[in-house]
Amino acid sequence: MKILTQVALWLLIIGGLNWGLIGFFGFDLVAALFGAMSVLSRLIYALVGVSAVWIIIDFFSNMRLKQLDD
């Protein structure tokens, strides 16, 4: 599960940088590389979203385990 969390974290970093580019410069790197709303760009957006959910679940489960240890 640690590898999955690391992959999810990297996808979130990439997604965050892409959103930063959109916010500051109006430039969507994913769309520029793979086509606006192409199957591949939609897959990347979906993976970033699933990664966010995974990291949220991982974060709160680790918090709960830490509270049980205290």
PDB file with one MODEL, atoms N, CA, C and O in Angstrom:
MODEL        1
ATOM      1  N   MET A   1       0.818  -1.194   0.000  1.00  0.00           N
ATOM      2  CA  MET A   1       0.000   0.000   0.000  1.00  0.00           C
ATOM      3  C   MET A   1       0.862   1.258   0.000  1.00  0.00           C
ATOM      4  O   MET A   1       0.415   2.317  -0.440  1.00  0.00           O
ATOM      5  N   LYS A   2       2.068   1.150   0.480  1.00  0.00           N
ATOM      6  CA  LYS A   2       2.927   2.322   0.510  1.00  0.00           C
ATOM      7  C   LYS A   2       3.239   2.801  -0.907  1.00  0.00           C
ATOM      8  O   LYS A   2       3.291   4.006  -1.153  1.00  0.00           O
ATOM      9  N   ILE A   3       3.446   1.870  -1.841  1.00  0.00           N
ATOM     10  CA  ILE A   3       3.736   2.251  -3.231  1.00  0.00           C
ATOM     11  C   ILE A   3       2.532   2.966  -3.834  1.00  0.00           C
ATOM     12  O   ILE A   3       2.690   3.965  -4.535  1.00  0.00           O
ATOM     13  N   LEU A   4       1.327   2.456  -3.562  1.00  0.00           N
ATOM     14  CA  LEU A   4       0.113   3.093  -4.075  1.00  0.00           C
ATOM     15  C   LEU A   4      -0.023   4.516  -3.537  1.00  0.00           C
ATOM     16  O   LEU A   4      -0.418   5.421  -4.272  1.00  0.00           O
ATOM     17  N   THR A   5       0.298   4.715  -2.274  1.00  0.00           N
ATOM     18  CA  THR A   5       0.237   6.045  -1.684  1.00  0.00           C
ATOM     19  C   THR A   5       1.264   6.970  -2.317  1.00  0.00           C
ATOM     20  O   THR A   5       0.973   8.143  -2.555  1.00  0.00           O
ATOM     21  N   GLN A   6       2.449   6.466  -2.592  1.00  0.00           N
ATOM     22  CA  GLN A   6       3.475   7.283  -3.243  1.00  0.00           C
ATOM     23  C   GLN A   6       3.062   7.664  -4.661  1.00  0.00           C
ATOM     24  O   GLN A   6       3.261   8.806  -5.075  1.00  0.00           O
ATOM     25  N   VAL A   7       2.491   6.727  -5.404  1.00  0.00           N
ATOM     26  CA  VAL A   7       2.013   7.029  -6.761  1.00  0.00           C
ATOM     27  C   VAL A   7       0.904   8.069  -6.694  1.00  0.00           C
ATOM     28  O   VAL A   7       0.880   9.009  -7.488  1.00  0.00           O
ATOM     29  N   ALA A   8      -0.013   7.902  -5.748  1.00  0.00           N
ATOM     30  CA  ALA A   8      -1.106   8.866  -5.591  1.00  0.00           C
ATOM     31  C   ALA A   8      -0.569  10.250  -5.247  1.00  0.00           C
ATOM     32  O   ALA A   8      -1.065  11.258  -5.752  1.00  0.00           O
ATOM     33  N   LEU A   9       0.440  10.296  -4.391  1.00  0.00           N
ATOM     34  CA  LEU A   9       1.020  11.585  -4.025  1.00  0.00           C
ATOM     35  C   LEU A   9       1.661  12.261  -5.230  1.00  0.00           C
ATOM     36  O   LEU A   9       1.482  13.463  -5.428  1.00  0.00           O
ATOM     37  N   TRP A  10       2.405  11.509  -6.039  1.00  0.00           N
ATOM     38  CA  TRP A  10       3.024  12.073  -7.243  1.00  0.00           C
ATOM     39  C   TRP A  10       1.964  12.562  -8.231  1.00  0.00           C
ATOM     40  O   TRP A  10       2.132  13.613  -8.850  1.00  0.00           O
ATOM     41  N   LEU A  11       0.880  11.811  -8.380  1.00  0.00           N
ATOM     42  CA  LEU A  11      -0.196  12.256  -9.271  1.00  0.00           C
ATOM     43  C   LEU A  11      -0.821  13.547  -8.754  1.00  0.00           C
ATOM     44  O   LEU A  11      -1.166  14.427  -9.543  1.00  0.00           O
ATOM     45  N   LEU A  12      -0.972  13.668  -7.431  1.00  0.00           N
ATOM     46  CA  LEU A  12      -1.514  14.902  -6.869  1.00  0.00           C
ATOM     47  C   LEU A  12      -0.565  16.073  -7.071  1.00  0.00           C
ATOM     48  O   LEU A  12      -1.011  17.192  -7.321  1.00  0.00           O
ATOM     49  N   ILE A  13       0.718  15.834  -6.966  1.00  0.00           N
ATOM     50  CA  ILE A  13       1.691  16.906  -7.221  1.00  0.00           C
ATOM     51  C   ILE A  13       1.596  17.356  -8.671  1.00  0.00           C
ATOM     52  O   ILE A  13       1.563  18.554  -8.950  1.00  0.00           O
ATOM     53  N   ILE A  14       1.551  16.407  -9.590  1.00  0.00           N
ATOM     54  CA  ILE A  14       1.425  16.751 -11.015  1.00  0.00           C
ATOM     55  C   ILE A  14       0.120  17.497 -11.265  1.00  0.00           C
ATOM     56  O   ILE A  14       0.101  18.496 -11.983  1.00  0.00           O
ATOM     57  N   GLY A  15      -0.971  17.012 -10.674  1.00  0.00           N
ATOM     58  CA  GLY A  15      -2.259  17.678 -10.835  1.00  0.00           C
ATOM     59  C   GLY A  15      -2.260  19.082 -10.244  1.00  0.00           C
ATOM     60  O   GLY A  15      -2.828  20.008 -10.823  1.00  0.00           O
ATOM     61  N   GLY A  16      -1.618  19.233  -9.087  1.00  0.00           N
ATOM     62  CA  GLY A  16      -1.541  20.554  -8.469  1.00  0.00           C
ATOM     63  C   GLY A  16      -0.742  21.532  -9.306  1.00  0.00           C
ATOM     64  O   GLY A  16      -1.115  22.697  -9.444  1.00  0.00           O
ATOM     65  N   LEU A  17       0.366  21.052  -9.865  1.00  0.00           N
ATOM     66  CA  LEU A  17       1.159  21.918 -10.745  1.00  0.00           C
ATOM     67  C   LEU A  17       0.361  22.297 -11.995  1.00  0.00           C
ATOM     68  O   LEU A  17       0.440  23.433 -12.463  1.00  0.00           O
ATOM     69  N   ASN A  18      -0.396  21.355 -12.528  1.00  0.00           N
ATOM     70  CA  ASN A  18      -1.221  21.658 -13.701  1.00  0.00           C
ATOM     71  C   ASN A  18      -2.271  22.713 -13.362  1.00  0.00           C
ATOM     72  O   ASN A  18      -2.504  23.634 -14.145  1.00  0.00           O
ATOM     73  N   TRP A  19      -2.911  22.579 -12.180  1.00  0.00           N
ATOM     74  CA  TRP A  19      -3.896  23.579 -11.774  1.00  0.00           C
ATOM     75  C   TRP A  19      -3.245  24.935 -11.531  1.00  0.00           C
ATOM     76  O   TRP A  19      -3.854  25.974 -11.789  1.00  0.00           O
ATOM     77  N   GLY A  20      -2.015  24.927 -11.037  1.00  0.00           N
ATOM     78  CA  GLY A  20      -1.280  26.186 -10.883  1.00  0.00           C
ATOM     79  C   GLY A  20      -1.035  26.856 -12.224  1.00  0.00           C
ATOM     80  O   GLY A  20      -1.177  28.072 -12.353  1.00  0.00           O
ATOM     81  N   LEU A  21      -0.668  26.064 -13.220  1.00  0.00           N
ATOM     82  CA  LEU A  21      -0.476  26.613 -14.568  1.00  0.00           C
ATOM     83  C   LEU A  21      -1.780  27.178 -15.124  1.00  0.00           C
ATOM     84  O   LEU A  21      -1.788  28.226 -15.769  1.00  0.00           O
ATOM     85  N   ILE A  22      -2.871  26.479 -14.871  1.00  0.00           N
ATOM     86  CA  ILE A  22      -4.179  26.964 -15.338  1.00  0.00           C
ATOM     87  C   ILE A  22      -4.523  28.275 -14.634  1.00  0.00           C
ATOM     88  O   ILE A  22      -4.955  29.234 -15.273  1.00  0.00           O
ATOM     89  N   GLY A  23      -4.330  28.312 -13.325  1.00  0.00           N
ATOM     90  CA  GLY A  23      -4.693  29.495 -12.556  1.00  0.00           C
ATOM     91  C   GLY A  23      -3.852  30.720 -12.873  1.00  0.00           C
ATOM     92  O   GLY A  23      -4.377  31.827 -12.992  1.00  0.00           O
ATOM     93  N   PHE A  24      -2.548  30.521 -13.008  1.00  0.00           N
ATOM     94  CA  PHE A  24      -1.659  31.665 -13.226  1.00  0.00           C
ATOM     95  C   PHE A  24      -1.543  32.083 -14.684  1.00  0.00           C
ATOM     96  O   PHE A  24      -1.447  33.272 -14.989  1.00  0.00           O
ATOM     97  N   PHE A  25      -1.551  31.113 -15.578  1.00  0.00           N
ATOM     98  CA  PHE A  25      -1.263  31.414 -16.980  1.00  0.00           C
ATOM     99  C   PHE A  25      -2.357  31.002 -17.954  1.00  0.00           C
ATOM    100  O   PHE A  25      -2.240  31.268 -19.150  1.00  0.00           O
ATOM    101  N   GLY A  26      -3.417  30.359 -17.472  1.00  0.00           N
ATOM    102  CA  GLY A  26      -4.470  29.891 -18.365  1.00  0.00           C
ATOM    103  C   GLY A  26      -3.996  28.788 -19.301  1.00  0.00           C
ATOM    104  O   GLY A  26      -4.528  28.627 -20.399  1.00  0.00           O
ATOM    105  N   PHE A  27      -2.987  28.023 -18.861  1.00  0.00           N
ATOM    106  CA  PHE A  27      -2.397  26.990 -19.704  1.00  0.00           C
ATOM    107  C   PHE A  27      -2.594  25.619 -19.060  1.00  0.00           C
ATOM    108  O   PHE A  27      -2.109  25.369 -17.957  1.00  0.00           O
ATOM    109  N   ASP A  28      -3.302  24.745 -19.748  1.00  0.00           N
ATOM    110  CA  ASP A  28      -3.556  23.386 -19.272  1.00  0.00           C
ATOM    111  C   ASP A  28      -2.545  22.452 -19.933  1.00  0.00           C
ATOM    112  O   ASP A  28      -2.686  22.102 -21.105  1.00  0.00           O
ATOM    113  N   LEU A  29      -1.533  22.054 -19.182  1.00  0.00           N
ATOM    114  CA  LEU A  29      -0.464  21.220 -19.728  1.00  0.00           C
ATOM    115  C   LEU A  29      -0.967  19.855 -20.164  1.00  0.00           C
ATOM    116  O   LEU A  29      -0.536  19.343 -21.197  1.00  0.00           O
ATOM    117  N   VAL A  30      -1.865  19.257 -19.402  1.00  0.00           N
ATOM    118  CA  VAL A  30      -2.406  17.940 -19.757  1.00  0.00           C
ATOM    119  C   VAL A  30      -3.141  18.025 -21.092  1.00  0.00           C
ATOM    120  O   VAL A  30      -2.962  17.168 -21.957  1.00  0.00           O
ATOM    121  N   ALA A  31      -3.958  19.045 -21.258  1.00  0.00           N
ATOM    122  CA  ALA A  31      -4.686  19.211 -22.521  1.00  0.00           C
ATOM    123  C   ALA A  31      -3.730  19.502 -23.671  1.00  0.00           C
ATOM    124  O   ALA A  31      -3.949  19.043 -24.792  1.00  0.00           O
ATOM    125  N   ALA A  32      -2.673  20.262 -23.399  1.00  0.00           N
ATOM    126  CA  ALA A  32      -1.702  20.575 -24.444  1.00  0.00           C
ATOM    127  C   ALA A  32      -0.946  19.328 -24.886  1.00  0.00           C
ATOM    128  O   ALA A  32      -0.638  19.168 -26.068  1.00  0.00           O
ATOM    129  N   LEU A  33      -0.650  18.450 -23.941  1.00  0.00           N
ATOM    130  CA  LEU A  33       0.107  17.241 -24.282  1.00  0.00           C
ATOM    131  C   LEU A  33      -0.753  16.140 -24.909  1.00  0.00           C
ATOM    132  O   LEU A  33      -0.314  15.453 -25.831  1.00  0.00           O
ATOM    133  N   PHE A  34      -1.969  15.980 -24.407  1.00  0.00           N
ATOM    134  CA  PHE A  34      -2.784  14.832 -24.798  1.00  0.00           C
ATOM    135  C   PHE A  34      -4.084  15.183 -25.511  1.00  0.00           C
ATOM    136  O   PHE A  34      -4.832  14.289 -25.907  1.00  0.00           O
ATOM    137  N   GLY A  35      -4.361  16.465 -25.678  1.00  0.00           N
ATOM    138  CA  GLY A  35      -5.590  16.886 -26.347  1.00  0.00           C
ATOM    139  C   GLY A  35      -6.657  17.243 -25.331  1.00  0.00           C
ATOM    140  O   GLY A  35      -6.814  16.577 -24.308  1.00  0.00           O
ATOM    141  N   ALA A  36      -7.383  18.301 -25.630  1.00  0.00           N
ATOM    142  CA  ALA A  36      -8.436  18.758 -24.723  1.00  0.00           C
ATOM    143  C   ALA A  36      -9.535  17.706 -24.652  1.00  0.00           C
ATOM    144  O   ALA A  36     -10.166  17.380 -25.657  1.00  0.00           O
ATOM    145  N   MET A  37      -9.750  17.190 -23.471  1.00  0.00           N
ATOM    146  CA  MET A  37     -10.775  16.197 -23.165  1.00  0.00           C
ATOM    147  C   MET A  37     -10.678  14.944 -24.046  1.00  0.00           C
ATOM    148  O   MET A  37     -11.692  14.322 -24.363  1.00  0.00           O
ATOM    149  N   SER A  38      -9.463  14.587 -24.432  1.00  0.00           N
ATOM    150  CA  SER A  38      -9.264  13.308 -25.112  1.00  0.00           C
ATOM    151  C   SER A  38      -9.416  12.194 -24.077  1.00  0.00           C
ATOM    152  O   SER A  38      -9.491  12.459 -22.877  1.00  0.00           O
ATOM    153  N   VAL A  39      -9.459  10.977 -24.539  1.00  0.00           N
ATOM    154  CA  VAL A  39      -9.597   9.847 -23.626  1.00  0.00           C
ATOM    155  C   VAL A  39      -8.417   9.814 -22.649  1.00  0.00           C
ATOM    156  O   VAL A  39      -8.605   9.565 -21.458  1.00  0.00           O
ATOM    157  N   LEU A  40      -7.216  10.061 -23.144  1.00  0.00           N
ATOM    158  CA  LEU A  40      -6.035  10.024 -22.286  1.00  0.00           C
ATOM    159  C   LEU A  40      -6.030  11.161 -21.268  1.00  0.00           C
ATOM    160  O   LEU A  40      -5.687  10.943 -20.106  1.00  0.00           O
ATOM    161  N   SER A  41      -6.402  12.364 -21.684  1.00  0.00           N
ATOM    162  CA  SER A  41      -6.426  13.471 -20.721  1.00  0.00           C
ATOM    163  C   SER A  41      -7.515  13.247 -19.674  1.00  0.00           C
ATOM    164  O   SER A  41      -7.314  13.559 -18.500  1.00  0.00           O
ATOM    165  N   ARG A  42      -8.654  12.715 -20.079  1.00  0.00           N
ATOM    166  CA  ARG A  42      -9.721  12.411 -19.115  1.00  0.00           C
ATOM    167  C   ARG A  42      -9.275  11.337 -18.135  1.00  0.00           C
ATOM    168  O   ARG A  42      -9.617  11.394 -16.954  1.00  0.00           O
ATOM    169  N   LEU A  43      -8.514  10.357 -18.616  1.00  0.00           N
ATOM    170  CA  LEU A  43      -7.984   9.320 -17.748  1.00  0.00           C
ATOM    171  C   LEU A  43      -7.023   9.924 -16.720  1.00  0.00           C
ATOM    172  O   LEU A  43      -7.059   9.559 -15.544  1.00  0.00           O
ATOM    173  N   ILE A  44      -6.175  10.835 -17.157  1.00  0.00           N
ATOM    174  CA  ILE A  44      -5.238  11.486 -16.237  1.00  0.00           C
ATOM    175  C   ILE A  44      -6.001  12.294 -15.195  1.00  0.00           C
ATOM    176  O   ILE A  44      -5.694  12.215 -14.005  1.00  0.00           O
ATOM    177  N   TYR A  45      -6.994  13.071 -15.628  1.00  0.00           N
ATOM    178  CA  TYR A  45      -7.800  13.844 -14.672  1.00  0.00           C
ATOM    179  C   TYR A  45      -8.490  12.908 -13.670  1.00  0.00           C
ATOM    180  O   TYR A  45      -8.537  13.204 -12.476  1.00  0.00           O
ATOM    181  N   ALA A  46      -9.018  11.795 -14.150  1.00  0.00           N
ATOM    182  CA  ALA A  46      -9.691  10.834 -13.274  1.00  0.00           C
ATOM    183  C   ALA A  46      -8.711  10.224 -12.279  1.00  0.00           C
ATOM    184  O   ALA A  46      -9.042  10.059 -11.104  1.00  0.00           O
ATOM    185  N   LEU A  47      -7.510   9.888 -12.739  1.00  0.00           N
ATOM    186  CA  LEU A  47      -6.504   9.315 -11.838  1.00  0.00           C
ATOM    187  C   LEU A  47      -6.082  10.311 -10.766  1.00  0.00           C
ATOM    188  O   LEU A  47      -5.847   9.928  -9.620  1.00  0.00           O
ATOM    189  N   VAL A  48      -5.985  11.574 -11.128  1.00  0.00           N
ATOM    190  CA  VAL A  48      -5.662  12.606 -10.131  1.00  0.00           C
ATOM    191  C   VAL A  48      -6.785  12.690  -9.095  1.00  0.00           C
ATOM    192  O   VAL A  48      -6.513  12.817  -7.901  1.00  0.00           O
ATOM    193  N   GLY A  49      -8.025  12.623  -9.534  1.00  0.00           N
ATOM    194  CA  GLY A  49      -9.158  12.655  -8.607  1.00  0.00           C
ATOM    195  C   GLY A  49      -9.192  11.448  -7.684  1.00  0.00           C
ATOM    196  O   GLY A  49      -9.423  11.591  -6.483  1.00  0.00           O
ATOM    197  N   VAL A  50      -8.965  10.265  -8.231  1.00  0.00           N
ATOM    198  CA  VAL A  50      -8.919   9.048  -7.415  1.00  0.00           C
ATOM    199  C   VAL A  50      -7.748   9.118  -6.436  1.00  0.00           C
ATOM    200  O   VAL A  50      -7.857   8.665  -5.297  1.00  0.00           O
ATOM    201  N   SER A  51      -6.646   9.681  -6.880  1.00  0.00           N
ATOM    202  CA  SER A  51      -5.479   9.844  -5.999  1.00  0.00           C
ATOM    203  C   SER A  51      -5.818  10.736  -4.818  1.00  0.00           C
ATOM    204  O   SER A  51      -5.399  10.462  -3.693  1.00  0.00           O
ATOM    205  N   ALA A  52      -6.564  11.792  -5.058  1.00  0.00           N
ATOM    206  CA  ALA A  52      -6.968  12.685  -3.967  1.00  0.00           C
ATOM    207  C   ALA A  52      -7.805  11.923  -2.938  1.00  0.00           C
ATOM    208  O   ALA A  52      -7.594  12.066  -1.733  1.00  0.00           O
ATOM    209  N   VAL A  53      -8.747  11.122  -3.410  1.00  0.00           N
ATOM    210  CA  VAL A  53      -9.578  10.338  -2.499  1.00  0.00           C
ATOM    211  C   VAL A  53      -8.703   9.360  -1.710  1.00  0.00           C
ATOM    212  O   VAL A  53      -8.878   9.209  -0.501  1.00  0.00           O
ATOM    213  N   TRP A  54      -7.773   8.704  -2.383  1.00  0.00           N
ATOM    214  CA  TRP A  54      -6.883   7.750  -1.713  1.00  0.00           C
ATOM    215  C   TRP A  54      -6.058   8.442  -0.620  1.00  0.00           C
ATOM    216  O   TRP A  54      -5.940   7.926   0.491  1.00  0.00           O
ATOM    217  N   ILE A  55      -5.493   9.600  -0.937  1.00  0.00           N
ATOM    218  CA  ILE A  55      -4.670  10.319   0.039  1.00  0.00           C
ATOM    219  C   ILE A  55      -5.511  10.777   1.229  1.00  0.00           C
ATOM    220  O   ILE A  55      -5.039  10.735   2.365  1.00  0.00           O
ATOM    221  N   ILE A  56      -6.735  11.209   0.991  1.00  0.00           N
ATOM    222  CA  ILE A  56      -7.630  11.607   2.086  1.00  0.00           C
ATOM    223  C   ILE A  56      -7.901  10.418   3.003  1.00  0.00           C
ATOM    224  O   ILE A  56      -7.814  10.538   4.225  1.00  0.00           O
ATOM    225  N   ILE A  57      -8.231   9.270   2.410  1.00  0.00           N
ATOM    226  CA  ILE A  57      -8.498   8.065   3.210  1.00  0.00           C
ATOM    227  C   ILE A  57      -7.247   7.663   3.988  1.00  0.00           C
ATOM    228  O   ILE A  57      -7.325   7.351   5.176  1.00  0.00           O
ATOM    229  N   ASP A  58      -6.104   7.670   3.325  1.00  0.00           N
ATOM    230  CA  ASP A  58      -4.839   7.302   3.973  1.00  0.00           C
ATOM    231  C   ASP A  58      -4.519   8.260   5.128  1.00  0.00           C
ATOM    232  O   ASP A  58      -4.103   7.830   6.203  1.00  0.00           O
ATOM    233  N   PHE A  59      -4.715   9.544   4.897  1.00  0.00           N
ATOM    234  CA  PHE A  59      -4.437  10.551   5.920  1.00  0.00           C
ATOM    235  C   PHE A  59      -5.287  10.318   7.167  1.00  0.00           C
ATOM    236  O   PHE A  59      -4.761  10.288   8.280  1.00  0.00           O
ATOM    237  N   PHE A  60      -6.595  10.153   6.987  1.00  0.00           N
ATOM    238  CA  PHE A  60      -7.468   9.997   8.140  1.00  0.00           C
ATOM    239  C   PHE A  60      -7.291   8.649   8.820  1.00  0.00           C
ATOM    240  O   PHE A  60      -7.444   8.558  10.038  1.00  0.00           O
ATOM    241  N   SER A  61      -6.975   7.608   8.075  1.00  0.00           N
ATOM    242  CA  SER A  61      -6.737   6.320   8.722  1.00  0.00           C
ATOM    243  C   SER A  61      -5.446   6.367   9.532  1.00  0.00           C
ATOM    244  O   SER A  61      -5.371   5.772  10.608  1.00  0.00           O
ATOM    245  N   ASN A  62      -4.427   7.069   9.028  1.00  0.00           N
ATOM    246  CA  ASN A  62      -3.187   7.225   9.805  1.00  0.00           C
ATOM    247  C   ASN A  62      -3.419   8.075  11.047  1.00  0.00           C
ATOM    248  O   ASN A  62      -2.826   7.815  12.094  1.00  0.00           O
ATOM    249  N   MET A  63      -4.281   9.092  10.942  1.00  0.00           N
ATOM    250  CA  MET A  63      -4.595   9.912  12.114  1.00  0.00           C
ATOM    251  C   MET A  63      -5.283   9.058  13.176  1.00  0.00           C
ATOM    252  O   MET A  63      -4.976   9.162  14.363  1.00  0.00           O
ATOM    253  N   ARG A  64      -6.213   8.214  12.738  1.00  0.00           N
ATOM    254  CA  ARG A  64      -6.944   7.367  13.668  1.00  0.00           C
ATOM    255  C   ARG A  64      -6.000   6.374  14.350  1.00  0.00           C
ATOM    256  O   ARG A  64      -6.099   6.140  15.555  1.00  0.00           O
ATOM    257  N   LEU A  65      -5.084   5.795  13.570  1.00  0.00           N
ATOM    258  CA  LEU A  65      -4.129   4.859  14.155  1.00  0.00           C
ATOM    259  C   LEU A  65      -3.213   5.556  15.148  1.00  0.00           C
ATOM    260  O   LEU A  65      -2.860   4.977  16.175  1.00  0.00           O
ATOM    261  N   LYS A  66      -2.824   6.789  14.855  1.00  0.00           N
ATOM    262  CA  LYS A  66      -1.965   7.542  15.762  1.00  0.00           C
ATOM    263  C   LYS A  66      -2.698   7.845  17.056  1.00  0.00           C
ATOM    264  O   LYS A  66      -2.103   7.795  18.133  1.00  0.00           O
ATOM    265  N   GLN A  67      -3.995   8.162  16.962  1.00  0.00           N
ATOM    266  CA  GLN A  67      -4.766   8.443  18.173  1.00  0.00           C
ATOM    267  C   GLN A  67      -4.910   7.187  19.020  1.00  0.00           C
ATOM    268  O   GLN A  67      -4.921   7.269  20.248  1.00  0.00           O
ATOM    269  N   LEU A  68      -5.021   6.025  18.379  1.00  0.00           N
ATOM    270  CA  LEU A  68      -5.138   4.780  19.131  1.00  0.00           C
ATOM    271  C   LEU A  68      -3.831   4.439  19.841  1.00  0.00           C
ATOM    272  O   LEU A  68      -3.844   3.804  20.896  1.00  0.00           O
ATOM    273  N   ASP A  69      -2.714   4.856  19.272  1.00  0.00           N
ATOM    274  CA  ASP A  69      -1.412   4.595  19.899  1.00  0.00           C
ATOM    275  C   ASP A  69      -1.164   5.470  21.109  1.00  0.00           C
ATOM    276  O   ASP A  69      -0.422   5.084  22.013  1.00  0.00           O
ATOM    277  N   ASP A  70      -1.781   6.654  21.140  1.00  0.00           N
ATOM    278  CA  ASP A  70      -1.553   7.603  22.248  1.00  0.00           C
ATOM    279  C   ASP A  70      -2.284   7.213  23.493  1.00  0.00           C
ATOM    280  O   ASP A  70      -2.193   7.907  24.506  1.00  0.00           O
TER     281      ASP A  70
ENDMDL
END
